[in-house]
């Protein structure tokens, strides 16, 4: 019975220690690998832009540089984070409510984040967070170490909604004449909807590659735009 009691006590001791030393949020590392409101972990191969972030103490308190981020929905950002201060800091990205909840938890019990949306650094150290911002909205970056947020270590992340690109509308036509040397082609065409022009026969400019694909009498689908004031074929199929 004594051995059983001893074994049970040791097991409870290890379990309690593991909980106290666990990652922030009681094991959020596994959950955060999935989609969050702010987005999801990105990969180095998909990085579209790199932002350098510096953490430091100041005469007024503590701060991040830059103080805010403007990002487009769908971007994968590599945050190169450097702790230029003299004490430990962290960089966490989340919703404002999420950071507030985690900040309250950390005030009760000091925990170190081990999540893909954060990095914690000793003085003079560098690290990175790679993140895909899948959703538009206003989010927040912050240091949630007790007292640091209150000293000024937070800022907004504005993710603008990515506007859908208008579909390309092709016009139909028949090549009447090709002037390879002059970089021109005469086309008998249907309405050019994007240019608000009716059916007619006109001369268009075109680059060497497109001209090389055209021949007299050929039926084509093409896109024409005004380039430097000249009607120009910019695509064809």
TORVEXMI-718464 format. One line per 4 residues: number of its first residue (from 1); for each residue x, y, z of N, C-alpha, C. Coordinates in Angstrom, 1 decimal, always signed. Last residue first. Layout:
<domis>
NUM = X Y Z X Y Z X Y Z | ...
</domis>
This chain:
<domis>
237 = -6.6 +33.7 -77.9 -6.6 +32.2 -77.8 -7.3 +31.6 -79.0 | -4.8 +36.6 -76.6 -5.6 +35.9 -77.6 -5.6 +34.4 -77.3 | -4.0 +39.9 -75.5 -4.1 +38.4 -75.2 -5.0 +37.8 -76.3 | -3.8 +42.4 -76.4 -3.0 +42.1 -75.2 -3.0 +40.6 -74.9
233 = -3.8 +44.5 -79.0 -4.2 +43.2 -78.7 -3.2 +42.7 -77.6 | -4.6 +48.0 -78.7 -3.6 +46.9 -78.7 -4.2 +45.6 -78.3 | -5.0 +51.2 -79.7 -5.7 +50.0 -79.5 -4.7 +48.8 -79.7 | -3.1 +53.7 -77.9 -3.3 +52.9 -79.1 -4.0 +51.6 -78.8
229 = -2.6 +55.0 -75.5 -3.4 +55.6 -76.4 -3.7 +54.8 -77.7 | -1.0 +53.1 -74.1 -0.4 +54.4 -74.5 -1.2 +55.1 -75.6 | -3.4 +50.9 -74.9 -2.0 +51.0 -74.3 -1.3 +52.2 -74.9 | -6.5 +49.8 -74.5 -5.8 +51.0 -75.0 -4.5 +51.0 -74.2
225 = -7.0 +46.3 -75.5 -7.0 +47.4 -74.5 -6.3 +48.6 -75.1 | -8.5 +43.3 -76.4 -7.9 +44.5 -76.8 -8.0 +45.6 -75.7 | -8.3 +39.8 -76.6 -8.6 +40.9 -75.7 -7.9 +42.2 -76.2 | -9.9 +37.3 -78.7 -8.8 +38.2 -78.3 -9.3 +39.2 -77.3
221 = -10.1 +34.5 -80.7 -10.7 +35.2 -79.6 -9.6 +36.0 -79.0 | -10.1 +34.2 -84.4 -9.4 +34.3 -83.0 -10.4 +34.9 -82.0 | -9.5 +32.8 -87.5 -10.5 +33.2 -86.5 -9.9 +33.1 -85.1 | -7.5 +33.8 -90.1 -7.6 +33.0 -88.9 -8.7 +33.6 -88.0
217 = -6.9 +35.3 -92.4 -8.0 +34.4 -92.4 -8.3 +33.6 -91.2 | -3.4 +35.5 -91.8 -4.6 +36.0 -92.5 -5.7 +34.9 -92.6 | -2.3 +34.7 -88.5 -2.2 +34.6 -89.9 -3.5 +35.0 -90.6 | -0.5 +34.9 -85.4 -1.6 +35.3 -86.2 -1.3 +35.1 -87.7
213 = +1.7 +34.6 -83.8 +0.7 +33.5 -83.7 -0.5 +33.8 -84.7 | +3.3 +36.8 -84.1 +3.8 +35.5 -84.7 +2.8 +34.4 -84.7 | +1.9 +38.7 -82.7 +1.9 +38.8 -84.1 +2.3 +37.5 -84.8 | +2.6 +37.8 -80.1 +1.2 +37.7 -80.5 +1.1 +37.7 -82.1
209 = +5.4 +38.5 -80.1 +4.9 +37.1 -79.8 +3.5 +36.9 -80.3 | +5.4 +41.2 -80.6 +6.0 +40.3 -81.6 +5.5 +38.9 -81.4 | +2.3 +42.8 -79.8 +3.7 +42.6 -79.6 +4.2 +41.4 -80.6 | +0.1 +45.0 -81.7 +0.4 +43.7 -81.0 +1.9 +43.5 -80.8
205 = -2.5 +47.3 -82.6 -1.0 +47.0 -82.3 -1.0 +45.7 -81.6 | -5.0 +47.1 -85.1 -4.6 +47.0 -83.7 -3.0 +46.8 -83.7 | -7.5 +48.4 -87.2 -6.1 +48.0 -87.1 -5.7 +48.1 -85.6 | -10.8 +47.0 -87.7 -9.8 +48.0 -87.3 -8.4 +47.5 -87.2
201 = -14.1 +46.8 -88.5 -12.8 +46.4 -88.9 -11.8 +47.4 -88.5 | -16.7 +46.1 -86.1 -16.1 +46.9 -87.2 -14.8 +46.2 -87.6 | -19.1 +46.3 -83.5 -18.4 +45.5 -84.5 -17.9 +46.4 -85.6 | -18.5 +49.0 -81.1 -19.3 +48.1 -81.8 -18.5 +47.2 -82.8
197 = -17.1 +49.4 -77.8 -17.0 +49.7 -79.2 -17.8 +48.6 -80.0 | -16.4 +49.4 -75.0 -17.6 +50.0 -75.5 -17.6 +50.4 -76.9 | -14.3 +48.0 -74.2 -13.9 +49.3 -74.7 -15.2 +50.0 -75.2 | -15.4 +45.6 -73.4 -14.6 +46.4 -72.4 -14.2 +47.8 -72.9
193 = -16.6 +44.8 -75.8 -17.4 +45.2 -74.7 -16.6 +46.0 -73.7 | -16.5 +45.1 -78.9 -15.4 +45.1 -77.9 -16.1 +45.7 -76.6 | -18.3 +43.0 -81.2 -18.3 +44.1 -80.2 -17.1 +44.0 -79.2 | -16.1 +41.4 -83.6 -17.4 +41.7 -83.0 -17.3 +42.8 -82.0
189 = -13.9 +42.4 -86.4 -14.2 +41.9 -85.0 -15.7 +42.2 -84.6 | -11.3 +41.9 -88.4 -12.7 +42.1 -88.5 -13.3 +41.5 -87.2 | -8.1 +43.4 -87.9 -9.1 +42.4 -87.5 -10.5 +42.8 -87.8 | -4.8 +43.8 -88.7 -6.2 +44.2 -89.0 -7.1 +43.1 -88.7
185 = -2.0 +44.5 -86.8 -2.9 +43.5 -87.3 -4.2 +44.1 -87.6 | +1.5 +45.4 -86.5 +0.1 +45.7 -86.5 -0.7 +44.6 -87.1 | +4.3 +45.7 -86.6 +3.7 +45.3 -85.3 +2.2 +45.6 -85.3 | +5.5 +46.1 -89.0 +5.0 +47.3 -88.3 +4.4 +47.0 -87.0
181 = +6.3 +43.5 -89.6 +7.3 +44.6 -89.4 +6.8 +45.8 -88.7 | +3.8 +42.2 -89.9 +4.7 +41.8 -88.8 +5.8 +42.9 -88.6 | +0.7 +42.7 -90.4 +1.9 +43.5 -90.7 +3.0 +43.3 -89.6 | -1.9 +40.9 -91.6 -0.9 +40.9 -90.6 +0.3 +41.7 -91.1
177 = -5.4 +41.1 -92.0 -4.1 +41.4 -92.5 -3.1 +41.4 -91.4 | -7.7 +39.9 -90.8 -7.7 +40.3 -92.3 -6.3 +40.5 -92.8 | -8.8 +37.6 -88.6 -7.6 +38.3 -89.0 -7.7 +38.6 -90.5 | -11.8 +38.0 -86.9 -11.1 +37.3 -88.0 -10.0 +38.1 -88.5
173 = -13.1 +37.6 -83.5 -12.7 +38.3 -84.7 -12.0 +37.4 -85.8 | -14.6 +38.2 -80.3 -14.3 +37.3 -81.5 -13.9 +38.2 -82.7 | -13.2 +39.0 -77.1 -14.0 +39.3 -78.2 -13.6 +38.4 -79.4 | -13.3 +37.9 -73.6 -12.7 +37.9 -75.0 -13.7 +38.3 -76.0
169 = -12.9 +39.3 -70.5 -13.9 +39.0 -71.5 -13.3 +39.1 -72.9 | -11.8 +38.1 -67.4 -11.4 +38.7 -68.7 -12.4 +38.3 -69.8 | -13.5 +39.1 -64.4 -13.2 +38.1 -65.4 -12.8 +38.7 -66.7 | -12.0 +41.1 -62.0 -13.0 +41.0 -63.0 -12.6 +39.9 -64.0
165 = -10.9 +39.8 -58.9 -10.6 +40.3 -60.2 -11.7 +40.1 -61.2 | -12.1 +40.7 -55.7 -12.1 +39.7 -56.8 -11.8 +40.4 -58.1 | -10.0 +42.2 -53.3 -11.1 +42.3 -54.2 -11.0 +41.3 -55.4 | -9.4 +41.2 -50.1 -8.9 +41.1 -51.4 -10.1 +41.2 -52.4
161 = -9.6 +43.4 -47.4 -10.3 +42.4 -48.1 -9.7 +42.4 -49.6 | -6.8 +43.9 -45.2 -7.8 +44.4 -46.2 -8.4 +43.3 -47.0 | -6.0 +43.8 -42.0 -6.0 +42.9 -43.2 -7.2 +43.4 -44.1 | -4.1 +45.4 -39.7 -5.3 +45.6 -40.6 -5.1 +44.8 -41.8
157 = -3.2 +45.1 -36.5 -2.9 +44.4 -37.8 -4.2 +44.6 -38.7 | -2.1 +47.4 -34.0 -3.1 +46.8 -34.8 -2.5 +46.1 -36.1 | -0.1 +46.5 -31.0 -0.4 +47.3 -32.1 -1.4 +46.6 -33.1 | +1.9 +46.6 -28.0 +0.8 +46.1 -28.8 +0.5 +47.0 -30.0
153 = +3.3 +47.5 -25.4 +3.8 +46.5 -26.4 +2.5 +45.8 -27.1 | +2.9 +49.3 -23.4 +2.9 +49.8 -24.7 +3.2 +48.8 -25.8 | +2.7 +48.3 -20.9 +3.8 +49.3 -21.1 +3.9 +49.7 -22.5 | +0.7 +46.4 -21.0 +0.4 +47.7 -20.3 +1.4 +48.8 -20.5
149 = +2.3 +44.4 -22.1 +1.2 +45.0 -22.9 +0.9 +46.4 -22.3 | +4.0 +43.9 -19.9 +4.6 +44.4 -21.1 +3.5 +45.0 -22.0 | +2.7 +42.8 -17.7 +3.2 +44.1 -17.6 +3.7 +44.7 -18.9 | +3.4 +39.4 -18.5 +2.8 +40.4 -17.6 +3.5 +41.7 -17.5
145 = +3.6 +39.0 -22.0 +4.3 +38.8 -20.7 +3.8 +39.8 -19.7 | +2.6 +39.5 -24.4 +1.6 +39.1 -23.4 +2.3 +38.8 -22.0 | +2.9 +41.7 -26.9 +3.7 +40.9 -26.0 +2.8 +40.7 -24.8 | +1.1 +41.6 -30.1 +1.3 +42.0 -28.7 +2.3 +41.2 -28.0
141 = -1.1 +42.5 -32.7 +0.1 +41.9 -32.3 +0.5 +42.4 -30.9 | -4.5 +41.9 -33.9 -3.5 +42.6 -33.0 -2.3 +41.8 -32.8 | -6.9 +42.9 -36.5 -6.3 +42.0 -35.5 -5.3 +42.7 -34.6 | -9.6 +43.4 -38.5 -8.6 +44.1 -37.7 -8.2 +43.1 -36.6
137 = -10.0 +41.8 -41.7 -10.4 +42.2 -40.4 -9.3 +43.0 -39.7 | -10.0 +38.8 -43.8 -10.0 +40.2 -43.6 -10.4 +40.6 -42.2 | -8.2 +35.7 -43.6 -9.4 +36.5 -43.4 -9.1 +38.0 -43.2 | -5.7 +34.6 -43.9 -6.7 +34.2 -44.8 -8.0 +35.0 -44.7
133 = -2.6 +35.2 -43.8 -3.7 +36.0 -43.3 -4.9 +35.7 -44.3 | -0.2 +33.0 -42.7 -1.1 +33.3 -43.9 -2.3 +34.0 -43.3 | +3.1 +33.5 -41.3 +1.6 +33.4 -41.2 +0.9 +33.8 -42.4 | +5.8 +32.8 -39.5 +5.3 +32.8 -40.9 +3.8 +32.6 -40.8
129 = +8.0 +34.4 -37.3 +6.7 +33.8 -37.4 +6.3 +33.9 -38.9 | +11.3 +34.1 -35.9 +10.4 +34.4 -37.0 +9.0 +33.7 -36.8 | +14.1 +35.7 -34.1 +13.2 +34.5 -34.5 +12.3 +34.9 -35.6 | +16.9 +36.5 -32.1 +16.0 +36.7 -33.2 +15.2 +35.5 -33.5
125 = +18.2 +38.1 -29.0 +17.9 +37.0 -29.9 +16.9 +37.4 -31.0 | +18.5 +40.2 -27.2 +19.5 +40.1 -28.3 +19.2 +38.9 -29.3 | +16.8 +38.6 -24.6 +17.5 +39.8 -25.1 +18.5 +39.5 -26.1 | +14.8 +35.8 -25.8 +15.6 +36.5 -24.8 +16.3 +37.7 -25.4
121 = +11.5 +35.6 -27.2 +12.9 +35.8 -27.4 +13.6 +36.4 -26.2 | +8.9 +33.8 -28.7 +9.4 +34.4 -27.4 +10.9 +34.4 -27.5 | +6.3 +34.0 -31.0 +7.8 +33.7 -30.8 +8.2 +34.5 -29.6 | +3.3 +32.8 -32.6 +4.1 +33.6 -31.6 +5.5 +33.1 -31.6
117 = +1.8 +31.0 -34.0 +1.5 +32.5 -34.2 +2.2 +33.3 -33.2 | +2.5 +28.5 -33.3 +3.0 +29.0 -34.6 +2.7 +30.5 -34.8 | +3.4 +28.3 -29.8 +2.4 +28.2 -30.9 +3.0 +28.9 -32.2 | +4.1 +28.4 -27.1 +4.8 +27.4 -28.0 +3.8 +27.2 -29.2
113 = +4.7 +30.8 -24.5 +3.9 +30.3 -25.7 +4.8 +29.3 -26.5 | +5.0 +30.1 -21.1 +5.7 +30.5 -22.4 +4.9 +29.9 -23.6 | +3.4 +31.6 -18.3 +3.5 +30.5 -19.2 +4.3 +31.0 -20.5 | +2.5 +32.5 -15.1 +3.4 +32.7 -16.1 +3.6 +31.5 -17.0
109 = -0.8 +33.0 -14.1 +0.3 +32.0 -14.1 +1.2 +32.2 -15.3 | -2.2 +35.3 -14.2 -2.5 +34.4 -13.1 -1.4 +33.4 -13.0 | -1.4 +36.5 -16.5 -1.3 +37.3 -15.3 -1.5 +36.4 -14.1 | -2.1 +34.7 -18.4 -0.7 +34.8 -18.1 -0.5 +35.6 -16.8
105 = -4.9 +35.1 -18.6 -4.4 +33.8 -18.1 -2.9 +33.9 -17.7 | -4.9 +37.7 -19.7 -5.5 +37.4 -18.3 -5.0 +36.1 -17.8 | -3.8 +37.2 -22.2 -3.1 +38.1 -21.2 -3.6 +37.9 -19.8 | -5.8 +35.6 -23.3 -4.5 +35.0 -23.0 -3.7 +35.8 -22.0
101 = -7.8 +37.5 -23.6 -8.0 +36.3 -22.8 -6.7 +35.7 -22.4 | -6.5 +39.4 -25.3 -7.0 +39.8 -23.9 -7.2 +38.6 -23.0 | -6.1 +37.8 -27.6 -4.9 +38.3 -26.8 -5.4 +38.8 -25.4 | -8.8 +37.4 -28.3 -7.9 +36.3 -28.0 -6.7 +36.7 -27.2
97 = -9.6 +40.0 -28.8 -10.3 +39.3 -27.7 -9.4 +38.1 -27.3 | -8.0 +40.6 -31.0 -7.9 +41.4 -29.8 -8.5 +40.7 -28.6 | -6.6 +37.7 -32.5 -7.6 +38.7 -32.4 -7.4 +39.5 -31.1 | -3.0 +37.6 -32.9 -4.3 +37.0 -32.7 -5.3 +38.1 -32.8
93 = +0.5 +37.1 -32.5 -0.6 +37.7 -33.3 -1.9 +36.9 -33.1 | +3.2 +38.0 -30.4 +2.0 +37.1 -30.6 +1.0 +37.8 -31.5 | +6.4 +38.0 -29.3 +5.5 +38.6 -30.4 +4.4 +37.6 -30.7 | +8.0 +38.9 -26.2 +7.4 +37.9 -27.1 +6.6 +38.7 -28.2
89 = +11.1 +39.3 -24.3 +9.9 +39.8 -24.9 +9.3 +38.7 -25.8 | +13.5 +39.8 -21.7 +12.7 +38.9 -22.5 +11.4 +39.6 -23.0 | +15.6 +42.8 -21.8 +14.8 +41.7 -21.1 +14.1 +40.9 -22.1 | +16.7 +44.7 -23.4 +17.6 +44.1 -22.4 +16.9 +43.0 -21.6
85 = +15.9 +44.6 -27.0 +15.9 +45.1 -25.6 +16.9 +44.4 -24.7 | +15.6 +43.7 -29.4 +16.8 +44.6 -29.2 +16.8 +45.2 -27.8 | +14.7 +40.9 -30.7 +14.6 +41.5 -29.4 +15.8 +42.3 -29.2 | +13.2 +40.6 -33.9 +14.4 +40.8 -33.1 +14.1 +41.5 -31.8
81 = +11.6 +38.7 -36.4 +11.5 +39.4 -35.1 +12.8 +39.4 -34.4 | +10.2 +38.8 -39.4 +11.6 +38.6 -38.8 +11.6 +39.4 -37.5 | +7.4 +37.3 -40.5 +7.8 +38.3 -39.5 +9.2 +38.0 -39.0 | +6.3 +36.7 -43.6 +7.4 +36.3 -42.7 +7.7 +37.5 -41.8
77 = +3.0 +36.2 -44.7 +4.0 +37.1 -44.2 +5.0 +36.4 -43.4 | +1.0 +35.7 -47.3 +1.7 +35.0 -46.4 +3.0 +35.8 -46.0 | -2.2 +37.2 -48.1 -0.8 +37.3 -48.1 -0.2 +36.3 -47.0 | -5.0 +37.0 -47.8 -4.3 +36.0 -48.6 -2.8 +36.1 -48.6
73 = -5.5 +40.5 -47.6 -6.0 +39.1 -47.4 -5.4 +38.2 -48.4 | -2.7 +42.5 -47.0 -3.8 +42.2 -47.9 -4.2 +40.7 -47.6 | -1.9 +44.7 -44.2 -1.7 +43.4 -45.0 -2.9 +43.2 -45.9 | -0.1 +46.8 -42.2 -1.2 +46.7 -43.2 -0.9 +45.6 -44.2
69 = +0.7 +47.1 -38.8 +0.9 +46.4 -40.0 -0.4 +46.5 -40.9 | +2.4 +49.3 -36.4 +1.2 +48.7 -37.0 +1.5 +48.0 -38.3 | +4.8 +50.2 -35.6 +3.7 +50.2 -34.6 +2.4 +49.6 -35.1 | +7.7 +48.1 -36.5 +6.8 +49.3 -36.6 +5.6 +49.1 -35.6
65 = +8.4 +48.0 -33.1 +8.7 +48.8 -34.3 +8.6 +47.9 -35.5 | +7.0 +48.0 -29.9 +7.3 +47.3 -31.1 +7.6 +48.4 -32.2 | +8.1 +48.9 -26.5 +7.4 +49.1 -27.8 +7.8 +48.1 -28.9 | +7.7 +50.3 -23.2 +8.2 +49.2 -24.1 +7.5 +49.4 -25.4
61 = +8.4 +53.4 -21.9 +7.9 +52.0 -21.5 +8.6 +50.9 -22.4 | +9.7 +55.7 -22.5 +8.3 +55.8 -22.1 +7.7 +54.4 -21.7 | +12.2 +54.9 -23.2 +12.1 +55.8 -22.1 +10.7 +55.9 -21.6 | +11.8 +51.4 -24.0 +12.0 +52.8 -24.3 +11.9 +53.6 -23.1
57 = +12.8 +48.1 -25.0 +12.4 +49.0 -24.0 +12.7 +50.4 -24.4 | +11.7 +46.3 -28.0 +12.7 +47.0 -27.2 +12.0 +47.7 -26.0 | +11.6 +44.6 -31.1 +11.0 +44.7 -29.7 +12.1 +45.3 -28.8 | +11.0 +44.8 -34.5 +11.9 +45.0 -33.4 +11.2 +45.2 -32.1
53 = +10.5 +43.1 -37.5 +9.9 +43.6 -36.3 +10.9 +43.7 -35.2 | +10.2 +43.2 -41.0 +11.1 +43.2 -39.9 +10.4 +43.8 -38.7 | +8.4 +41.2 -43.2 +8.3 +42.4 -42.4 +9.3 +42.2 -41.2 | +8.2 +40.0 -46.5 +8.9 +39.9 -45.2 +8.8 +41.2 -44.5
49 = +5.9 +38.3 -48.6 +6.5 +39.5 -48.1 +7.1 +39.3 -46.8 | +5.0 +35.8 -49.3 +4.9 +36.9 -50.3 +5.6 +38.2 -49.9 | +5.8 +32.4 -48.8 +6.0 +33.8 -48.3 +5.9 +34.8 -49.5 | +5.7 +29.8 -49.5 +4.6 +30.6 -49.9 +4.7 +32.1 -49.4
45 = +7.9 +28.5 -48.4 +7.7 +28.5 -49.9 +6.7 +29.4 -50.4 | +7.4 +28.6 -45.7 +8.5 +29.5 -46.3 +8.3 +29.6 -47.8 | +3.9 +28.7 -44.8 +5.2 +28.0 -45.1 +6.1 +28.9 -45.8 | +1.8 +29.7 -42.0 +2.2 +29.6 -43.4 +3.5 +28.8 -43.6
41 = -1.0 +29.0 -39.9 +0.4 +29.0 -40.2 +0.8 +28.9 -41.6 | -3.9 +31.1 -40.6 -3.3 +29.9 -40.3 -1.8 +29.9 -40.5 | -6.2 +33.6 -39.3 -5.6 +32.8 -40.5 -5.0 +31.5 -40.0 | -7.7 +34.7 -37.3 -6.7 +35.5 -38.0 -6.0 +34.9 -39.2
37 = -9.2 +32.5 -36.5 -9.9 +33.7 -37.1 -8.9 +34.6 -37.9 | -7.3 +29.6 -37.6 -7.8 +30.5 -36.6 -8.5 +31.7 -37.3 | -6.9 +26.3 -38.6 -7.4 +27.6 -39.0 -7.8 +28.4 -37.8 | -4.3 +24.6 -36.8 -5.5 +24.6 -37.6 -5.8 +26.1 -37.9
33 = -2.4 +25.0 -35.0 -1.9 +24.5 -36.3 -3.1 +24.5 -37.3 | -3.6 +25.6 -32.6 -3.3 +26.7 -33.4 -2.7 +26.2 -34.8 | -3.9 +23.1 -31.3 -5.1 +23.7 -31.9 -4.7 +24.8 -32.9 | -1.2 +22.6 -30.5 -1.9 +21.7 -31.4 -3.1 +22.3 -32.1
29 = -0.8 +24.8 -28.9 +0.1 +24.6 -30.0 -0.6 +23.7 -31.0 | -2.2 +25.0 -26.6 -2.8 +25.5 -27.8 -2.0 +25.3 -29.0 | -1.8 +24.0 -24.0 -1.6 +23.1 -25.2 -2.2 +23.6 -26.4 | -2.6 +26.1 -22.3 -2.8 +24.6 -22.0 -2.7 +23.7 -23.2
25 = -2.0 +28.6 -22.9 -3.4 +28.2 -23.3 -3.6 +26.7 -23.0 | +1.4 +28.1 -23.6 +0.3 +29.1 -23.2 -1.0 +28.5 -23.7 | +2.7 +24.9 -22.7 +2.6 +26.1 -23.5 +1.4 +26.9 -23.2 | +3.5 +24.0 -19.2 +3.0 +23.8 -20.5 +3.0 +25.0 -21.3
21 = +4.3 +24.0 -16.6 +5.3 +24.3 -17.6 +4.8 +24.3 -19.0 | +2.0 +23.1 -15.3 +2.5 +24.4 -15.0 +3.5 +24.9 -16.0 | +1.7 +20.5 -16.3 +0.7 +21.5 -16.6 +1.2 +22.9 -16.4 | +4.0 +19.3 -15.3 +3.8 +19.4 -16.8 +2.8 +20.4 -17.1
17 = +3.5 +19.4 -12.6 +4.6 +20.1 -13.1 +4.5 +20.3 -14.6 | +1.3 +17.7 -12.4 +1.1 +19.1 -12.0 +2.3 +19.9 -12.6 | +2.5 +15.3 -13.3 +1.3 +15.8 -14.0 +1.2 +17.3 -13.7 | +4.4 +14.8 -11.3 +4.8 +15.1 -12.7 +3.7 +15.7 -13.5
13 = +2.6 +14.5 -9.1 +3.6 +15.5 -9.1 +4.1 +15.9 -10.5 | +1.2 +12.2 -9.7 +0.5 +13.5 -9.6 +1.4 +14.7 -9.7 | +3.3 +10.4 -9.7 +2.5 +10.6 -10.9 +1.8 +11.9 -10.9 | +4.0 +10.4 -7.0 +5.0 +10.8 -8.0 +4.3 +11.2 -9.3
9 = +1.6 +9.4 -5.8 +2.1 +10.8 -5.5 +3.0 +11.3 -6.5 | +1.6 +6.8 -6.8 +0.5 +7.8 -7.1 +0.9 +9.2 -6.9 | +3.8 +5.8 -5.6 +3.8 +5.9 -7.0 +2.7 +6.9 -7.5 | +3.1 +6.0 -2.9 +4.3 +6.7 -3.4 +4.2 +6.9 -4.9
5 = +0.9 +4.2 -2.8 +0.7 +5.6 -2.5 +1.9 +6.5 -3.0 | +2.2 +1.8 -3.4 +1.1 +2.3 -4.3 +0.9 +3.8 -4.1 | +3.9 +1.5 -1.3 +4.5 +1.7 -2.6 +3.4 +2.3 -3.6 | +2.0 +1.2 +0.8 +2.9 +2.4 +0.8 +3.5 +2.6 -0.5
1 = +0.8 -1.2 +0.0 +0.0 +0.0 +0.0 +0.9 +1.3 +0.0
</domis>
